[in-house]
């Protein structure tokens, strides 16, 4: 039987109406559904943190490891330590890292830190002091109010950043253990976990673990920060989580990462880089544009944010505060 044009149009309209679905109010549009690849990456990220259990069980434990203990979001910027310089973009500062325990390639470090465990964490402080102690991160974060400080950061490789750190003065911690009068230096040691730090196996001739040191008067200076955060967030693993040192008037390798041990000693401690090459990385290593590295000038530095070469300042711009520590006697 032949169907005329008018009847065909009515039939098609009825077919289209039959295919229309009216969704309930709770329905989520397809455009808002998390893509499968992102969902899988999120699950992989949580697994790398070492947590177990269902997704609902993961939420409180994840929050407990990051935002809750560190408290960085509530730390206010201290105007006394703000040079009013443009900050280096966060993404750049957290993906361009020197951390040889993971890789000697700066832009690979952040890709390799996933298995590195930062919780639980303890810090032993002892040696020539009256009250040696082992602190948990929770105890450390209660020692003094956290604050944000914007510091210049100058690498010995002649590049620089401007970074907002969160933490408190190292002196607050040292005061708790009461240094003895014969303590003249402070030695710092980074955690050593070859199974989680693939760069260690690639550099078997390095004197691991990573160690650094300061004179005790340097360590007690109010500029020296024990940092637990960056850009108002808990410290990223590639930047030295969960706790690191920041000494802004010295080259960056003096600001040791992922610290597990602080020891007050009488003799100047051996440090990793000085042990490898004392001519290139001496113990003091204050930023000094007049003293060239054996392989390059230190008169200028490359601003990572702009790519411009800018003049290097004596003591990285902190001469008014620290030059007196090195005055000739």
N, C-alpha and C positions, 0 to 999 in steps of 0.2 A: 504494500500500500504506500502511495506517495504522500509525503508530508509537506504541506505548504510552508513558505518562509515564515509566516507569522507564528505558526505553531512551533517551528524549530527554535525561534528566539525565546519563546516562553519556556520551552524545555531546558534550554541552556541556563536561563536565569534560575530555574528551580534547582538545577544541578549545583550551581555555584552557591546558592543559599544553603543547600544541604551540607556543603563542605566547610561552612563557617563555624568556628568553635568559640564559645563565650567562656573566657577564663575566669576562675574565681578570683576574689580580691587579693589572695595571698600569692598568686602566681607571679614568678620572677621572669621577666622578658629574657629571651635568649641572649640579647646583647649584654646583659648584666652577669651572665654566668661566667665564672672564672674559667679561662681556657685550660684544657687538660695539662698542657706542658707546664704552665705556671703552678698548677696544683701539685704536680709531681715534684717540681723543684722545691716547693715549700715543704713537702713531706721529707725530701732528701735533706734539706737544711736542718729540720728538727731532728732527724735521725743522727746527723753529724754532731749535734750538740750532746749526744749520748743519753737522751731521755728515752724512756720506755712507757708503754701504756697507750691508752686511747687519746684521741685529739683533745678531748675535754680535760683529761688528766694532765696533758702537757701545758695547758695555758697557765695555771697558777705557778707551776714550777719554773716555767720560762720567765715569767714576770719576776719571780723571786730572784732569779740569777742576774737579771739585767736591771730594770728600772728601780725596783724596790730597794735592794741593798745599796746601790751606788748613790742614789738620790741626786744625780746630776741635774735633772730638770729644775730643781728648786734652788740650785746654787746661783747666787747673784754675782754679776760681774763687779770686780773690785776696780773702781775708777783710778786708783793709784797705780795700777798695773795695766794700763790701756794706752798704747802709743798712738791711738787714733789713726791707725793704718788700715787699709783695705785688707780684709781677711782673705787668705788663700781659699779657693773653693773647697768645700768639704770633700767632694768626690776626688779631687786631685790629691789632697793630703792623706786620704785613706787608700789610695791605690798606687802611690809612688813611695815605696818604703824600702829602707835598708834594714834587713833582718836576715842575716846570713844563715841563721839556723834553719831557715826555710828555703831561701834562694838568694843567689847573688844578683838576680835579675829583678829590678825594683817593681816592675809591673806584674810580676808573677806571685809575689809574696801573698797578696790578699786572696789568691786563688788556691793557696796551699794550706791555709791555717784552719780549715774546717775541723779536722780531727783533734786539734789542740784543745785540751781541757783546761778551763780557767775556773772551774768550780767543782769541789771546794778548793780553797787556796789558803795557804798559811805563809807567814813571813816571820822568820827567826831573826831576832836582834840580840846580839850578845858580844862577847869579847871583853874588852876592858871597860866594864860598866858595873854598877852596883845592883841593877835589877834586870838581868837578862830575861827575855820573855819570847814566847811564840804567840803571834797574833793571828786571829782569823781575819778575813776581810771585813766581817761585820764589826769586829772590835776596832780595826784600823779606822773605819769610817766614822766611829764615834769619838776618836781621839781629839778632833778639832773640827770646827765648822768648815764645810766645803765652800770654796769660792771659785769663781771663774777669773782667770787672768789671761790677757792677750800678750803673748810673747813673740818676739822675733825668734826664728829658728834658723841657724846657719850651719850647713853641712861642711865638713872639711873638703868635700868635692867641689866647693864653690857654687852651690846653689842654695836658695833660701826660701822660706815660707813665713807667713804670719799666722799664728795658730791660737785659738782660744782653748786653753787647758782648764780642766776642773781638778781641784785637789786642795792640799794644805801644805804649809811649810814643813820640810823635813825636820827642822829643829823641834817641832812639836812632838814628833816621835822620839827623837834622841833624848829629849828632856825626860821622857817617861822612864827610860832605862838608866838615867843618871851616869853619864860618862865619867870615868876616873881621870885623875889629873895627868896620868901618863899616856892617855889616849891622844895620839897626834894625827891619826888618819882614820878614814872610814872606808872600808872595803865593801863593794856591792857585788852580788852574784846573781846571774840569771838562772832560771830553771833549766835543767838538762833532761830532755826526754827524746832521745834519738828516734824512738818509735813513732813519735808525733811530729818530729822536726826533720824533714827529709834532707835539708841542707847540710846537716852535721856529717852524714855519711859521705857527702861529696867533698868535704874539706877535712879529711882525717888528720892532717898535720897541724890543724889549729889547736891551740891549748884550751879546749873546752873544759868546763863551761865558761861562758862569757863573763868576764870580771871587769870591774872599773873601780876607781878610787878618787877620793878628794881629801885634801887636808881638812882637819876638823873645823878650822875657822871658816873654810869655804862651805863645808856642809851645813854649818849653823847659820849661814847668811840667809836672811829672809827671802831672797829671790829664789832660792832652791826649793823646788816644789816636788812633793810626792803626788803624782797625777793619777787619777782614777777615771777621768773622762775627757772627752774631746767634742767640741761643737755642741755642748749641752747634752751629750749622750754618754752612756758608759763607754769606756775605752775599747776601741776595736782590737781584735787579736793582733792584727798586723802592725798596730801602732804600739803594742807593748802591754796588752791587757794581762791581768786586771789592774796592775799597779806598776808604774815606772817612775824614773827620775827625770826631772827637767832642770837643766842648768843653763840658763839662756845666754850667758856670756862666754860659754865654751863651745867648741865644735860639737856637733850633734852626737858623735859616737860616745861622748862622755855621759850622755843622758840614757843610761842603761834601761833596757826593757824587761818586763815580766820578772820582777825582782822577787827572790825567795829567801835571800840571806843578806843581812847587814851586820858587819863586824867592826867593832872599834879596835884598832891595833896601834902599836907603837911605831913600827917601821913602815915605810912607804910600801904599799902592796904592789905586787906584780899585776899588770892589767893585760888583757888579751892583745890589744892592738900595739901597745908599747913593746910587749914581748916579741911580736912579729916583726916590728920595724920601728925602733926607737927614734930614728932620724925623722921619720915621717909623722909619727904619732906619739910625741912625748907626753909624759904624765900630766903636765900642766895644761897644755893645749887651749889656752885662751885665744879667742878670735883676735887676730892681729893682721891688719892689711899690709904691714911693713915686713912681715916675716913670711916669705913664700914657702909653699910646700915644695919639696925637692923636684916635683914633676909639673907644677903649675903655680901661677901667681895667685895670691890671696887678696890682691888689691881690689878686685871687683867680684861680684857674685851674680848669678842668673836668677832673677825672680821667676819662680815656677809659674806664677799666675799670668804674668805678662810676657815672659820670655826676654825681657829687657835685662841688660847688664847694668848694675847699679854699683856705686862705690860701697865698699865694705867699711863699716865703722869699727874703731877700736873697741874691744870687749863687746862687739855686736850691738853697740849703742848703749850699753849699761855701765860705761866708764864712771859716771858720776857716783854710782852706787858701789862699785867693786874695785876701782883702781887702788884705793887705799890698802886693799889686801896685799898688794904687790909693790908697795912703796919701798924704795931702798932704805935700809936701816944703817 
